[in-house]
Amino acid sequence: MSAKRLELLKEVVPTASRVAVLWNPTHPTNPLQLRETQAAAQALGVTLQPLDVRGSDDLDRAFAAMVRQRAVALLVLADPLTVHHRRRLVDLAAKNRLPAMYPFREQVEAGGLMAYGPSLPNLYRRAATYVDKILKGAKPADLPVEQPMRFEMVINMMTAKALGITFPQSILIRADQVIQ
């Protein structure tokens, strides 16, 4: 998913030759997400600037490093920390005029530029069906592993306007929701 997010971000900001990546090395999936993003970056001719954030105290330091190292855009990897602090992330990205791609719609609803990822409410509903099966006696080890089936792209036109970004038509027609 993070490789696809980088491709979409590059489509919206074609001049993005240096992209900062916020990631949490303590999150189990983030090292894999970062490796996938690095492979995509190489194919796209993008230099990544990975910045680890392990807690909210690291956010100001990470944004200062982005500015110092002249990042042109920001990619946020999926992590409970970045979802929980979405308002602060969005505010820091706006303050530093960084177009940012997020993993979840909730971050765009908070004012972020764009998101591509699974629908969290849909994931929660699927999890509830598993809980129901377990409460009715199913053994968790016998239940199949499911991957998300529904993905959504959400874009925020107000944020785009504030950043001076015009979304390409190819992005607009693929968006599931456009926040005006």
SVG drawing of the C-alpha trace seen along z (x, -y; Angstrom):
<svg xmlns="http://www.w3.org/2000/svg" viewBox="-22 -29 41 54">
<polyline fill="none" stroke="black" stroke-width="0.4" points="0.0,0.0 2.7,-2.5 4.3,-2.0 0.9,-2.8 0.6,-5.8 4.0,-7.1 3.0,-6.6 -0.2,-8.6 1.7,-11.4 4.2,-11.6 1.3,-11.9 -0.2,-14.8 3.2,-16.4 5.3,-15.5 8.2,-17.7 8.5,-15.6 12.1,-14.4 12.6,-14.3 9.9,-12.8 9.9,-12.6 8.5,-9.4 7.2,-9.3 7.4,-5.8 7.5,-4.1 10.2,-1.5 8.5,0.1 5.3,0.9 5.4,4.5 4.5,3.7 6.4,0.4 9.8,1.8 8.1,3.8 6.1,0.8 9.4,-1.3 11.2,1.4 8.3,1.5 8.3,-2.3 12.1,-2.4 11.7,0.0 8.9,-2.1 11.0,-5.3 13.9,-3.9 11.6,-3.0 10.1,-6.5 13.4,-8.3 12.5,-9.7 14.9,-10.1 13.3,-9.1 14.0,-10.8 12.8,-8.3 12.2,-9.9 11.3,-7.7 8.7,-8.8 8.2,-6.6 6.0,-9.1 4.3,-12.5 7.4,-14.2 9.2,-13.2 6.9,-15.0 8.4,-18.5 11.9,-17.1 10.8,-15.1 9.2,-18.1 12.3,-20.3 14.4,-17.7 12.1,-17.6 12.4,-21.3 16.2,-21.3 16.7,-18.6 14.3,-20.2 11.6,-17.6 9.1,-18.5 6.3,-16.1 5.4,-13.8 4.3,-10.2 2.9,-9.0 3.0,-5.2 0.1,-3.5 0.5,-3.4 -1.8,-4.0 0.4,-6.9 -0.1,-8.8 -3.8,-8.2 -4.1,-9.3 -2.1,-12.5 -3.6,-13.2 -4.7,-16.8 -1.2,-17.7 0.4,-16.0 -2.0,-17.8 -1.2,-21.1 2.5,-20.6 2.3,-19.6 0.2,-22.7 2.6,-25.0 5.5,-23.7 3.6,-23.7 4.2,-20.0 1.7,-18.1 1.1,-14.9 -0.3,-11.4 -1.9,-9.6 -3.1,-6.0 -6.6,-6.7 -9.6,-9.0 -9.8,-10.2 -6.5,-12.1 -7.9,-13.9 -11.1,-14.7 -8.9,-16.3 -7.4,-18.6 -4.8,-16.4 -4.3,-16.6 -5.0,-13.0 -5.3,-9.4 -5.4,-6.0 -6.0,-2.9 -8.5,-0.5 -11.8,-1.8 -11.3,-1.6 -15.1,-1.3 -15.2,1.6 -12.2,3.3 -14.0,2.8 -17.1,4.5 -15.1,7.4 -13.4,7.7 -16.8,7.8 -17.8,10.8 -14.6,12.6 -15.5,11.7 -19.0,13.0 -17.6,16.3 -15.2,16.7 -17.9,16.0 -20.0,18.7 -17.2,21.2 -15.0,21.0 -11.3,21.4 -9.3,18.4 -6.7,20.6 -9.4,22.1 -10.6,18.8 -9.1,17.6 -6.9,14.6 -8.6,11.9 -7.1,9.0 -8.9,5.7 -11.1,5.8 -12.3,2.2 -9.8,-0.6 -10.7,-4.3 -9.0,-7.5 -10.1,-10.7 -8.8,-14.1 -9.2,-17.5 -9.7,-20.4 -9.4,-23.1 -6.0,-21.8 -5.0,-21.5 -6.0,-25.1 -4.1,-26.3 -1.0,-24.5 -1.5,-25.7 -1.9,-22.2 -4.2,-21.3 -5.2,-17.6 -4.8,-15.9 -8.0,-14.7 -6.6,-11.1 -6.7,-11.5 -10.1,-13.2 -11.9,-10.5 -10.4,-7.8 -11.3,-9.6 -14.0,-8.0 -14.6,-11.3 -13.6,-14.8 -13.9,-17.1 -14.7,-20.6"/>
</svg>
